Amino acid sequence: MSDELNNNTVLSISSYLKDKRNFNLKYLCPSLINRRLNRRLLELNIKSSKEYYNYLLDTDDEIDELINSLMINYSTFFRNSLLFEYIANIILPEILTQKDIGKGKSLRIWSVGCSSGEEPYSTAILINEFIQKNDIDFEFNLFATDIDTDSLTKAKKGTYSFEAVESVKYGLLQKYFKKDDGLFYLSDDIKNMVSFSKYDVFDKKGFSPPQSIFGDFDIVICRNLLIYYNQASQEKICDKLSCSISNNGYLILGKVEHLSNNIASYFKMENEYLHLYKKK
């Protein structure tokens, strides 16, 4: 077991990450930082934080390994199936009616902290099924962003393990995936529906990813991202998300996440169980 992390060494690591990758540890919860740093020490069989810091300086690949470790997030297709049922049966029909989607206006969705793509691809499958089921056609733009380039590379490939797709209904699995040698390959039709890009939610240049041109999103999905950050950082993220959502648009958070107090008055709770909010 590694020794207790030295605060001065953690500060040195933080400064190094900020200088080399503009990755700021001050936004993260201290307990998360300690857990993930200790994990790296154990994985590398390094006995002290000072020894690890020297290893970090001397090993080119370690900085990216550390950042990935700090930001790692478990994700699967259709995680919390009830949420996707709610989107298909309640949210989409309402948005299509209220905004005249399909009559010169497009449906706009942003998946924040998309990891390796399971969430935005699930959303794309849901929309495609909705279009076919209701025999309608409308334009939609689905943007997915993450800070981790490795995750984005994996997302664009669209290749997944059984564990990632085990919650996909059998009919959808047969329709949208091809299985080969134990892996599941997502169809190009679905992959082409999602626009992936690297984006840091703390970027001060705008309140939405540049690839989207402008915000005005009808749905913003930001599940299991806020839990990584301290209260002050959560407020900054929530403020940015609020600015990016259109009036009467929806914000979806993770099951243990809540709106920060600074923007709570701009939203009403649409579904408490699903942590689903609607902008006033």
C-alpha positions in Angstrom: 0.0 0.0 0.0 1.3 3.5 -0.9 2.0 6.1 1.8 -0.3 9.0 2.5 -0.1 11.5 -0.4 2.0 14.4 0.5 0.2 17.7 0.0 3.2 19.5 -1.4 3.7 16.7 -3.9 0.0 16.9 -4.9 0.4 20.6 -5.5 3.5 19.9 -7.7 1.5 17.3 -9.7 -1.3 19.8 -10.1 1.0 22.5 -11.3 2.6 20.1 -13.8 -0.7 19.0 -15.2 -1.8 22.6 -15.6 1.4 23.6 -17.3 1.6 20.6 -19.7 -2.1 19.9 -20.5 -4.1 22.8 -19.1 -5.8 20.3 -16.8 -6.7 21.9 -13.5 -6.9 19.7 -10.5 -8.4 22.5 -8.4 -11.8 21.7 -10.0 -11.9 18.2 -8.7 -13.0 16.9 -5.3 -9.9 16.3 -3.1 -11.1 12.8 -2.1 -11.4 11.8 -5.8 -7.8 13.1 -6.4 -6.4 11.1 -3.5 -8.2 7.9 -4.5 -7.1 8.1 -8.2 -3.5 9.1 -7.4 -3.2 6.3 -4.9 -4.6 3.9 -7.5 -1.8 4.9 -9.9 0.8 4.4 -7.2 -0.6 0.9 -6.6 -0.8 0.0 -10.3 2.8 1.1 -10.8 4.1 -0.4 -7.5 5.4 3.0 -6.5 5.8 3.5 -2.7 5.7 7.3 -2.3 4.0 10.3 -3.8 7.4 11.9 -4.3 8.7 8.9 -6.2 5.5 9.0 -8.3 6.1 12.7 -9.1 9.6 12.0 -10.4 8.2 9.1 -12.5 5.6 11.5 -13.9 8.3 13.9 -14.9 10.4 11.2 -16.5 7.8 9.2 -18.3 6.2 10.8 -21.4 3.0 8.6 -21.4 2.2 8.9 -17.7 0.7 12.4 -17.9 -2.1 11.1 -20.2 -2.5 7.9 -18.1 -3.0 10.0 -15.0 -5.5 12.3 -16.6 -7.5 9.4 -18.0 -7.4 7.8 -14.5 -8.7 11.0 -12.9 -11.5 11.3 -15.4 -12.4 7.6 -15.9 -16.2 7.0 -16.1 -18.1 3.8 -16.4 -20.7 3.9 -19.2 -23.1 1.5 -21.0 -25.7 1.7 -23.7 -29.2 2.7 -22.4 -28.0 3.2 -18.9 -31.1 3.8 -16.8 -33.6 2.5 -19.5 -36.5 4.4 -17.8 -34.9 7.7 -18.7 -34.7 6.8 -22.4 -38.3 5.6 -22.3 -39.3 9.0 -20.8 -37.4 10.8 -23.6 -39.1 8.8 -26.3 -42.6 9.0 -24.9 -42.8 12.3 -23.2 -40.0 14.7 -24.1 -39.6 14.2 -27.9 -43.3 14.5 -28.7 -43.5 17.6 -26.6 -40.5 19.3 -28.2 -41.7 18.4 -31.7 -45.1 20.0 -31.0 -43.9 23.1 -29.2 -41.0 24.0 -31.5 -42.4 23.0 -34.8 -39.4 20.7 -35.3 -39.3 19.6 -39.0 -40.7 23.0 -40.2 -37.4 24.8 -40.6 -36.2 24.0 -37.1 -34.0 21.1 -36.0 -33.8 19.2 -32.8 -30.6 20.0 -30.9 -29.0 17.7 -28.3 -25.7 17.9 -26.4 -24.2 15.0 -24.6 -21.7 16.4 -22.1 -18.8 14.2 -20.9 -19.8 11.5 -23.4 -16.9 9.2 -22.5 -16.6 6.4 -25.1 -19.9 7.2 -26.8 -22.5 4.9 -25.3 -24.8 7.6 -24.2 -25.0 9.7 -27.4 -25.2 6.6 -29.5 -28.1 5.3 -27.3 -29.8 8.7 -27.9 -29.2 8.4 -31.7 -30.8 4.9 -31.7 -33.7 6.2 -29.7 -34.4 9.1 -32.1 -34.0 6.8 -35.2 -36.5 4.4 -33.7 -38.9 7.3 -32.9 -38.7 8.5 -36.5 -39.4 5.1 -37.9 -42.2 4.2 -35.4 -44.1 7.5 -36.0 -43.4 7.6 -39.8 -42.1 11.2 -39.5 -38.9 12.9 -40.6 -37.1 15.8 -39.0 -33.6 17.2 -38.8 -31.6 16.8 -35.6 -28.1 17.6 -34.5 -26.5 15.5 -31.8 -23.3 16.8 -30.4 -21.1 14.8 -28.0 -18.1 16.2 -26.1 -15.4 15.0 -23.7 -12.0 16.2 -22.5 -10.4 12.8 -23.0 -9.0 12.2 -26.5 -8.7 8.4 -26.0 -12.4 8.1 -25.1 -13.3 10.2 -28.1 -11.2 8.0 -30.4 -12.9 4.9 -29.0 -16.3 6.6 -29.4 -15.7 7.3 -33.1 -14.8 3.7 -33.7 -18.0 2.4 -32.3 -16.7 -0.9 -31.1 -17.9 -2.3 -27.8 -17.7 -5.2 -25.4 -20.7 -7.3 -24.4 -20.7 -5.5 -21.0 -21.3 -2.2 -22.8 -24.3 -3.4 -24.8 -25.9 -5.9 -22.4 -28.7 -3.5 -21.6 -29.6 -3.1 -25.3 -32.9 -4.8 -26.3 -32.3 -7.9 -28.4 -34.1 -6.4 -31.4 -32.1 -3.2 -31.3 -28.9 -5.2 -30.9 -29.6 -7.2 -34.0 -30.6 -4.1 -35.9 -27.8 -1.7 -35.1 -24.8 -3.9 -34.2 -22.7 -6.6 -35.9 -21.0 -9.1 -33.6 -17.6 -10.4 -34.5 -15.1 -12.2 -32.3 -16.8 -11.2 -29.1 -17.1 -7.5 -29.9 -20.1 -5.5 -31.1 -19.7 -3.0 -34.0 -22.2 -0.2 -34.2 -23.7 0.5 -37.7 -22.3 3.4 -39.7 -25.8 4.9 -40.0 -25.9 5.5 -36.2 -22.3 6.6 -36.0 -22.9 9.2 -38.6 -25.7 10.7 -36.5 -23.3 11.9 -33.8 -20.8 14.7 -34.0 -17.9 14.1 -31.5 -15.4 16.8 -30.4 -13.0 17.5 -27.6 -14.3 20.2 -25.3 -13.5 21.4 -21.8 -16.6 22.6 -19.9 -14.3 25.1 -18.2 -13.4 26.8 -21.5 -14.2 30.5 -21.0 -14.5 31.2 -24.7 -18.2 30.2 -25.0 -21.1 28.4 -23.3 -21.3 25.6 -25.9 -18.9 23.5 -27.9 -17.5 25.4 -31.0 -18.6 22.5 -33.3 -22.2 23.3 -32.4 -21.8 26.9 -33.6 -24.3 28.1 -31.1 -26.2 26.7 -28.1 -29.9 26.7 -28.0 -30.1 23.0 -27.2 -33.4 21.3 -26.6 -31.9 18.6 -24.5 -28.6 18.6 -22.6 -27.5 15.3 -21.1 -24.9 15.7 -18.4 -24.9 12.6 -16.3 -22.3 11.6 -13.8 -20.0 14.5 -14.6 -20.7 16.9 -11.7 -19.8 14.2 -9.1 -16.1 14.7 -10.1 -16.1 18.3 -9.1 -16.2 20.5 -6.0 -19.1 22.8 -5.3 -17.6 25.9 -6.9 -16.8 24.0 -10.1 -20.3 22.5 -10.2 -21.8 26.0 -10.1 -19.6 27.0 -13.1 -20.6 23.9 -15.1 -24.3 24.3 -14.3 -24.2 28.0 -15.2 -22.7 27.1 -18.6 -25.2 24.4 -19.2 -28.1 26.7 -18.3 -26.9 29.3 -20.8 -26.7 26.6 -23.5 -30.3 25.4 -23.1 -33.2 26.9 -24.9 -36.3 28.1 -23.1 -38.4 25.0 -22.2 -35.4 22.9 -22.9 -34.4 19.9 -20.7 -31.3 19.2 -18.6 -30.7 15.7 -17.5 -28.3 14.9 -14.6 -27.0 11.7 -13.0 -29.0 10.0 -10.3 -26.9 11.4 -7.4 -26.5 14.9 -8.9 -28.5 18.1 -8.4 -28.7 21.6 -9.9 -26.4 24.0 -8.1 -28.2 26.7 -6.2 -27.0 29.5 -8.5 -29.2 28.4 -11.4 -31.9 26.3 -9.6 -34.5 29.2 -9.9 -34.2 29.0 -13.7 -35.5 25.4 -13.8 -38.3 23.4 -12.5 -38.1 19.8 -11.5 -39.8 17.7 -14.3 -39.1 14.3 -12.8 -37.4 13.9 -9.5 -36.6 10.2 -9.9 -34.8 10.8 -13.2 -33.2 14.0 -12.1 -34.7 15.7 -15.1 -35.1 19.5 -15.2 -37.0 21.9 -17.5 -35.8 25.4 -18.1 -38.5 28.0 -17.4 
